[in-house]
Amino acid sequence: MPRKPWVPKETERRLFHEIYVDETSQNGHHFLVLGGIMIPREYSAEFTADIIEARQPGLHKFTSKGDLRELGWSEISKGDYANYEKVMEAFFSFAARRLVGASGMVKSFCSVVDTRVHGRSYSKGQRGQIGFSREIYFHCISIARNNRLELFHVYPDHRSTKDPIEKMAFMLSSGLKKENDKRDHPFRRVNFRLSHKDQALQISDIIIGAVAYRLNRHYDRPDANEDKKRLCDFILKKTGFDKRIFSDHFRQKTWGPHQLWFRRHRKE
């Protein structure tokens, strides 16, 4: 008699985690960095409330439409360090403050892509869109391989694409099935979110911004923003990436709550 697939109940919310995927600018940089923070679905509203609270008063500013102004690596200006450090500390301490005695994890993941590898161009035309979607696919697959019990809702930052992003949930689950993964449809949802409306995406952007700032050597420029350098040092130390990213080389970090991977491609 064939074995029934493992199908957890929807009510087992501890199994469901949300992944917020963002990426750094792809134009003219040696390294593209994809990121994603993972939080338990049942704590997503609490996470958003914590980040909004941490933004006060320095980053609690509104647009003309009444929305909170977007946080992001590119938005950091002179004098912003203390405010951004407070926000990032709210992220790094969230699990210790909110998940004590509860099931679920808070993690961050970064995939580094060498854009100088032949065929890895992501900024122009349909080919670039296909290539970038492929990177998102492998990034999410890597997250699932490293988290064997969870089910996922994935929310990438919105971008133009010819094919509906929702199809990727089926593709991801099918890819894992080919690897003999026992979960039944581990990727239940993939939908775009707007970063200016989503605090988790903004946190993801800041983390990968710090990684890219170091890897792409902006940190080493004589005119580098001192507040960005301080925040970069703070984030890399908190994630443990400071021991992995150097001025002329880097190494993976494939364990712990903050993981750093390097996409290795075959020559095409």
C-alpha positions in Angstrom: 0.0 0.0 0.0 1.6 3.3 -1.1 2.6 5.7 1.7 0.4 8.8 2.0 2.2 12.1 1.5 2.9 14.1 4.6 0.2 16.8 4.7 0.3 19.0 7.8 -3.0 20.7 8.8 -3.4 24.4 7.9 -4.0 24.9 11.6 -0.5 23.9 12.4 0.6 27.5 11.9 4.0 27.0 13.4 5.1 25.2 10.3 4.3 28.1 8.0 7.0 30.7 7.5 7.0 33.8 5.3 10.0 34.6 3.3 10.5 38.2 2.0 12.9 38.2 -1.0 14.6 41.3 -2.2 17.7 42.0 -4.4 20.3 44.6 -4.9 20.7 46.7 -8.0 21.9 44.7 -10.9 23.4 47.4 -13.1 27.1 47.7 -13.4 28.1 45.8 -10.2 30.3 42.8 -9.9 28.0 41.0 -7.4 24.3 40.8 -7.3 22.9 39.9 -3.8 19.5 38.2 -3.2 18.2 38.2 0.3 15.3 36.9 2.3 14.2 37.1 5.9 12.1 34.3 7.2 9.6 34.8 10.0 6.8 32.6 11.4 3.5 33.5 9.7 1.6 33.8 12.9 4.1 36.5 14.1 4.2 38.6 10.9 1.8 41.3 12.2 3.8 41.5 15.4 7.0 41.8 13.5 5.7 44.7 11.4 4.4 46.4 14.6 7.9 46.0 16.2 9.7 47.5 13.2 7.3 50.5 13.0 7.7 51.1 16.7 11.5 51.0 16.3 11.4 53.6 13.6 10.1 56.2 16.0 10.8 59.0 16.2 13.7 59.4 13.7 12.4 57.4 10.8 8.7 57.8 11.5 8.1 60.1 8.5 5.2 60.0 6.0 4.8 60.6 2.3 2.2 63.0 0.8 -0.1 60.0 0.5 0.1 59.3 4.2 2.3 56.2 3.9 5.4 55.6 6.0 8.5 56.6 4.0 10.4 53.5 2.8 13.5 52.4 4.6 16.3 51.0 2.4 20.0 50.9 2.0 19.9 53.6 -0.7 17.9 55.8 1.6 20.5 56.1 4.3 21.9 59.6 4.6 24.4 61.4 6.7 23.3 61.3 10.4 21.0 58.3 9.9 23.1 55.6 11.6 21.6 55.7 15.1 18.0 55.5 13.7 18.8 52.6 11.4 20.8 50.7 14.1 17.7 50.9 16.3 15.5 49.4 13.6 18.0 46.7 12.7 18.4 45.8 16.4 14.6 45.3 16.6 15.0 42.7 13.8 18.0 40.9 15.3 16.4 40.7 18.7 12.9 39.8 17.6 13.3 36.0 18.1 14.7 36.4 21.6 12.0 38.9 22.6 8.9 37.4 20.9 9.5 33.7 20.3 10.6 32.5 23.7 8.9 29.1 24.3 7.2 29.3 20.9 7.9 27.3 17.7 9.2 29.0 14.7 12.4 30.7 13.6 13.7 34.1 12.4 16.4 33.8 9.8 18.0 35.7 7.0 19.5 34.3 3.8 21.8 35.9 1.3 22.8 34.5 -2.1 25.6 36.2 -4.0 25.7 36.0 -7.7 28.8 36.8 -9.8 27.3 38.9 -12.7 30.5 38.6 -14.7 29.9 34.9 -15.4 29.0 34.6 -19.0 25.2 34.6 -19.5 24.4 36.2 -16.1 22.9 39.6 -17.2 19.8 40.5 -15.5 19.0 44.1 -16.3 17.8 44.1 -19.9 14.9 42.5 -21.8 13.1 39.2 -21.5 16.4 37.2 -21.2 17.3 39.3 -18.2 13.9 38.6 -16.6 14.2 34.9 -17.2 17.7 34.9 -15.7 16.6 36.8 -12.6 13.6 34.5 -12.1 16.0 31.6 -12.2 18.1 33.2 -9.4 15.0 33.7 -7.3 14.1 30.0 -7.9 17.4 28.6 -6.8 17.6 31.0 -3.8 14.2 29.8 -2.5 15.1 26.1 -3.2 18.3 26.6 -1.1 16.2 28.0 1.8 13.9 25.0 1.6 16.8 22.5 1.6 18.1 24.1 4.8 14.7 24.1 6.5 13.3 20.6 6.1 10.1 20.8 8.2 8.6 24.2 7.2 6.1 25.2 4.6 6.5 28.6 2.9 4.7 31.7 1.6 7.2 33.7 -0.4 6.9 37.4 -1.1 9.4 38.8 -3.6 9.7 42.6 -4.1 7.5 43.6 -7.0 9.1 43.7 -10.5 7.8 43.5 -14.0 7.7 40.0 -15.4 6.0 38.4 -18.4 4.9 35.2 -16.6 2.8 35.3 -13.4 5.0 35.0 -10.4 2.3 32.7 -8.8 3.5 29.9 -11.1 6.7 29.7 -9.2 5.1 28.1 -6.1 4.3 25.0 -8.2 7.7 25.0 -9.9 9.5 25.2 -6.5 7.4 22.4 -5.0 8.0 20.3 -8.1 11.7 20.9 -7.9 11.9 19.7 -4.3 9.7 16.7 -5.1 12.3 15.6 -7.7 14.9 15.6 -4.8 12.6 13.2 -2.8 11.4 15.9 -0.4 8.5 14.4 1.6 6.6 17.6 2.1 3.4 18.0 0.1 3.7 21.3 -1.8 6.1 23.0 0.6 5.7 26.3 -1.3 2.1 27.2 -0.9 2.2 30.7 -2.1 4.5 33.1 -4.1 3.1 36.6 -4.5 4.7 40.0 -5.2 4.6 42.6 -2.4 5.4 46.3 -2.7 8.5 47.1 -0.7 7.3 50.6 0.3 4.3 49.0 2.0 6.1 46.1 3.6 8.5 46.5 6.6 9.9 43.0 6.2 11.0 43.6 2.6 12.6 46.9 3.8 14.6 45.0 6.4 15.7 42.5 3.8 16.8 45.3 1.5 19.0 46.8 4.3 20.7 43.5 5.0 21.6 42.7 1.4 22.5 46.4 0.9 25.2 46.0 3.6 26.5 42.8 2.1 26.7 44.3 -1.4 28.3 47.5 0.0 31.2 45.4 1.3 31.4 42.9 -1.6 31.3 45.5 -4.4 33.9 47.6 -2.6 31.8 50.7 -2.1 32.9 50.5 1.5 36.5 51.1 0.5 36.0 54.3 -1.5 37.5 57.4 -0.1 34.1 59.2 -0.3 32.1 56.4 1.3 29.2 57.4 3.5 30.5 57.0 7.1 27.0 56.2 8.4 26.7 53.4 5.8 30.1 52.1 6.8 29.1 52.0 10.4 25.8 50.3 9.7 27.5 47.9 7.4 29.9 46.9 10.2 27.0 46.6 12.6 25.0 44.3 10.3 27.9 42.1 9.2 28.9 41.6 12.9 25.4 40.7 13.9 25.0 38.2 11.1 28.5 36.8 11.5 29.3 37.8 7.9 32.2 40.0 9.1 34.3 36.8 9.5 33.3 35.7 5.9 33.6 38.9 3.8 37.0 40.5 3.3 38.4 43.1 0.9 39.7 40.6 -1.6 37.8 37.3 -1.0 34.9 35.7 0.9 33.6 32.4 2.2 30.2 30.9 2.6 28.3 30.7 5.9 25.9 27.9 5.6 24.8 27.5 9.2 23.1 29.5 11.9 20.2 32.0 11.8 22.0 34.1 9.2 23.4 32.3 6.1 25.5 33.5 3.2 25.7 31.5 0.0 27.5 31.9 -3.4 25.7 30.7 -6.5 28.2 28.7 -8.6 27.3 28.4 -12.2 28.5 26.2 -15.0 30.2 28.1 -17.8 27.8 28.6 -20.7 
